[in-house]
């Protein structure tokens, strides 16, 4: 029983570390967003009805 509890605790500790790493990656990604041009996407075309009246 003790061995199983240690295994569970170890797995939980590993998950906590992975979540911390994922947070770092997410923060970096949000800081450095890519433009449509960098992603090789067509520019957004403005609708003629969206212009000033």
C-alpha positions as CSV (number, residue, x, y, z in Angstrom):
1,X,0.0,0.0,0.0
2,X,2.8,2.4,0.9
3,X,4.5,1.7,-2.5
4,X,1.4,2.6,-4.4
5,X,1.0,5.9,-2.4
6,X,4.6,6.8,-3.2
7,X,4.0,6.1,-6.8
8,X,0.9,8.3,-6.9
9,X,2.8,11.1,-5.1
10,X,5.6,10.8,-7.6
11,X,3.3,11.0,-10.5
12,X,1.5,14.0,-9.0
13,X,4.9,15.8,-8.5
14,X,5.8,15.1,-12.2
15,X,2.5,16.6,-13.3
16,X,3.1,19.7,-11.2
17,X,6.5,20.1,-12.9
18,X,4.9,19.6,-16.3
19,X,2.2,22.2,-15.6
20,X,4.8,24.7,-14.5
21,X,6.7,24.2,-17.8
22,X,3.5,24.5,-19.8
23,X,2.8,27.8,-18.1
24,X,6.2,29.1,-19.1
25,X,5.6,28.1,-22.7
26,X,2.2,29.7,-22.7
27,X,3.5,33.0,-21.3
28,X,6.3,33.1,-23.9
29,X,3.8,32.3,-26.7
30,X,1.4,35.1,-25.6
31,X,4.3,37.6,-25.5
32,X,5.4,36.8,-29.0
33,X,2.3,36.5,-31.0
34,X,2.7,35.9,-34.8
35,X,1.2,38.1,-37.4
36,X,-0.9,36.8,-40.3
37,X,2.1,37.7,-42.6
38,X,4.5,35.6,-40.5
39,X,2.1,32.7,-40.7
40,X,1.9,33.2,-44.5
41,X,-1.9,33.9,-44.4
42,X,-3.7,36.3,-46.6
43,X,-4.2,39.8,-45.1
44,X,-7.7,40.5,-43.7
45,X,-9.7,42.3,-46.3
46,X,-11.8,45.2,-45.0
47,X,-15.4,45.2,-45.9
48,X,-16.5,48.2,-48.0
49,X,-19.4,48.7,-45.5
50,X,-16.9,49.1,-42.6
51,X,-15.5,52.4,-43.9
52,X,-16.3,55.8,-42.4
53,X,-19.8,57.2,-43.1
